[in-house]
Amino acid sequence: MTDAQPKVLVVGEALVDVVPDRDGHPQDLPGGSPANVAITLGRLGRDVRLVTLLGDDERGAVVRSWLEASDVTVLAQPTASGRTSTAAVTLDATGAASYVFDLDWNLASVPDEECDVIHVGSIATVLEPGADAVLDAVRSRRGRALVSLDPNARPSITPDRTGPVARVEALVALADVVKVSDEDLEWLHPDHHPVATATRWASMGPGLVVVTRGGAGAIAVRPDGTTLEVPGVPVVVADTVGAGDTFSGVLIDTLLSLGVRGAAGAEALRALSDRDLLDVVTTAAIGAAVTVSRPGADPPDRAELTAALGGPGAPAE
């Protein structure tokens, strides 16, 4: 560990969520799972770069401005179509979101940016041709940076699970930290209980696999099979857009505060006590609860997260 501000590299889609407002009229809101993770880290004061694709259009300009307003350095390549990708969002009676995508993911390569943490996830990890560049980026940084993965399955993009399962499993074996929802695990491996799949994943290489369960909380699984349960955070739900992404971003931030990063990150992660990991996952759950309490993907900044945690605090290096 050094005294320098740790660098986080996020690779994945940035797009526009087309979300119904209170009257049911569509409104454009910037989003995309990896972009939301980057936003979360930027708002928490982290040095974060996002490798993504943006169209040369008005929506692309809006997404770029949104990212930069939260101190995310945007490393965007042009989409092949010239259009910025979109996701049409439908909210059910509980505020849970479902998506229909118009997505361009032709990422050619990932710049050779040095980083202490690399985070990848969602559509970018499974949609060709860009998924190959994402996998190469992770492989090239394995052992040099902490690898974070959030599969964030999207059946509407990849209805045949065969290819996505193979790609996700390859990334799990390379990852140090995996955050995955119980719904994602049920889609990826429908014949197995989500925690059983997470336990198998934790034996494949990661030092931590966290299964999020919405209002029911989360379960953290260690490589030796130890499971740690974190209860749900009581909250009035506006919608669930960006909740899991906020969880991932706060998870990374809190691990960084404990010195888990860089070439020694995997070892440092495994050295954490169960109490440490319970605190890490609880903090991530509280951060996600802030996001679900307000419309859209709107992660907390440092002051808001500190207030939600009930006390003073700042990132410790």
N, C-alpha and C positions, 0 to 999 in steps of 0.2 A: 504494500500500500504506500502511496506517495501522498504528498500534500496537495498535489494538483487537483483541480476540479475534475472528477471522473467524466469521461465522455461516453454518451449513449448513442448508438446508431440504431435507428428503427428502419426497417425495410418493409414496404407494403403499400396497399392502396390508400389513396385519398380521393374522396368523391363528394357528391352532393346528395344528401338524404332529402327526398321529397316527402315531407311529413304533413299530415293534415293538421290544421290549426283547430282551435276550439269550435269553430263553425263548420269544420270539415273541409275547408278550402286548402289546396296544396300550397306549401311554402318550402322554399329551398333553405336547407341548413347544411353547412359543411360537415363532413364526417368521414367515415371509413375507419375500420377497427384499428389498424396500425397508426393512422393519423391521430385518432383519439388517444392512443397510448402516448404518442409524442407530445400532444397538447397537455396531457396530464403531467408529464415530466417537466415540460417547459414551465407550466404554472407553478410547479413546486421548486423552481429555481435551478433545475438541472441543465447541463450543457448537452442538448439533444439535437441530432440531425435526422431528418427524414428523407430517405431515398424513395421516390415515388414517380408516378406519371401524372401529368396534368395537361389538359387540352389548352390550346391557344384561343380561349374564348372567355366570355364574361364569367362563367361559373369557375373556370380555372383561376382567374384573377381573384375572385372572392375567396376560394379555398386557400390560395397562397397568403392573402392578407390575414385571414383567420389564423393560420398557423404562425405567421410572423408576429401577430399581436400577442401570442403567448410564448414568444422567444424561441420558437422552433426554427432552426436553420433548414431551409427547404432546398433539397438537391433533386430537382424535378427534371425528368426527361419528357419529351413530347409524346402524346398518344399518337398512334398510327392514324386514327380517324380525325384528329384535330379537336375532338370533343372531350370534355371532361366527363368521366364516368358518373352514373347516377344510381341511386337505390330508392325505389318507391316503397315507402314505409306504410304499413297498416298496423294500427293499434287496436288490440281487443279491449274488452270491458275492464280488464285489470291494468291496462297500460303496457302490457307485453307487446313487443314489436316483432313483426315479420317483414321480410324484404323481397322485392323483385328487382333484379339488377340489370343494368345496361352497362357492361364493364369491359374496358380495354386494358389488358395486362400483358403488353408486349415488351416488358423490361428486358433490355439487351444484356446489361451487366450492372454490377454494383461497384461504385467507385472504391478505390483502395483507401478507405478512410480508417485511420487507427481509432480504436475504441476500447473501452473497458467493459462495456456490455453491448451485445447485439440482441435486439428483439425482433422476431418475425412472427407472422401469424396470418390467420384468416384466409381470404381468397388468394392472396399473393403466394401462398405456399403450395397451392394445388392446381391453379389455373395455368395451363400452358399458353404461350411459351415462357412467360416470365418466371414460372415456378422453378425452372432449372437454374436461373440466375440467383434466386433466393437460396436454393440448396447449396450452390457453389459458394455463396457468401458465407454461409454458416460453416461449411467445411473448412474454408480457408482461415476462419477465425477461431475454430475449435482449439482450445488449449491456450489461446492468447487472450480471449475475452470470455466473460460469463455469457452463456447462451440462454436466452429466454424465448419461450414458445407459447403461443396461444392459438390452438388449431381453429377455433371458432368456425365450426362446420357450417356450410351454406348449401343445403341440398338443392335449392333452386338453381344454383350455378353448376353443381356437379351431382346430378341425380343418381348416377351410377357410382356407388361408393368404392368400387374396387381400386381405381386409381388413387383417389384421395387417401384411402386407408394406407396404401403402400407408401405414399409420400409422407404422410403424417408420422407413420411408424419410423421411417428413416430419420426424420427430424427429431423425434423423441429420443432416439438413440444418441443423437449428437447434442441434445440439450442438457443444461444444468437445472433450469427451472421451467416447469410446465404448469401453466394455469389453464384449466379446461372446465367447461360447464358439464353438469350431469346430462343435459340435453345433447350436447356434442358427443359425449361418450356413448349415449344410447343410440345415436344415429350411426356412429362409426362402428360400434360393436354391439348390435342389438341383442345378441344372445348371451351377453354377460352383464352382470351388475356393474354400474359405473365405478364403484370403489374397487371391485375386483380388477377391472381394466387398469385403473390408476395404480394399483399395487403392482401389477405386471409391468407397467411402464416404469415405475420407480426402480424396478430391478434391472432395467435395460441401460441405465447410464445416468439419468437425472439424480441430483441430490435432493430434489423436492418436487412433488407433484401435488397441486392444489385443485380439488374439485369444488367448484362453486355450485350452490343449490338454491340460488335466489333468496327468497325470504327465509329459507330453512338454514342458511349459514353456509359453512364451508368445511371441508375435510382435507387436512394436509397429510400426505403419505411420504414417509421417509424410505430410503433404499432397503432398510432392514425389515420393512413391512409395518413399522409403527404408524398408527393413525392417530391424528390429533384433531379433535372436533371443535369448531368455533361456531357459536350460536348465531342465528340471524340477528340483524340490527333492526329494531322497530322503526318504521318510517312510513309516512304517507306517500304513496307512489304517484308521481306525475306520469312518468313513463320509464321504460327500462333502457332506452336508447343510450348507449355508451357506458352502461353500468359495468359490464365485464372488462371493458377497456380501461376504465378508471381503476378497477381492481388490479389489473396487470401493471399499470403505471405506478400506483402507490406501492405495490409489492416490490417492484424494482427499486423505487426510491428508498423504501425502508431497509431493504437489503444493502443498498449502497451506504446508508447511514451506519450499518454494522460492519462496514469494510469488506463486504462481499463483492468482489470485482476483479477484473483483469485475469492474468495467468494463474493467480493463486485463488481465484474466486470459487472454483469448484471445491477445493479443499476447505476454504473458509466456510462455505455453506454447510458442508457436512459436519464441521466442528461446532456449529451452533447447537445450543441446548434446545430441548423441547419447549422450554419456557420462552426462549428467544423466538422460536418459530411460531408459537401461539400468539405472541405479541405482534409479529410481522403480519400474520394472516388476519388478525383482528383489526389492525390498522388499515389494511387493504379493504376489508369489509366495510369499515366505517367510511372510508373515502368513497366507495361505491354507493353507499346509502345517501351521501350528499348529492351525488349525481341523479339518483332516481327520484329525489325529492323535488326536482325541477325539470322543466321540459327540455328535451333534446340532450345531446351529448355536451354537457356543461360541467366538466370536472372542477373540483375545488382548487383554489390556490393554497399556498402555504398557510396563510392566516386562517382561511376557512377550515382547512384540515386540522390545524392546531386547536381551533375552537371546538370542532366536532369531537376531538379526542379529550377535550376537557381540561386542557392545561397548556402552559408555554412549551415551546419546542422549536427546533430548527434542525436542518440536516447536519449531522455530525460526521466529520470525515476521519 
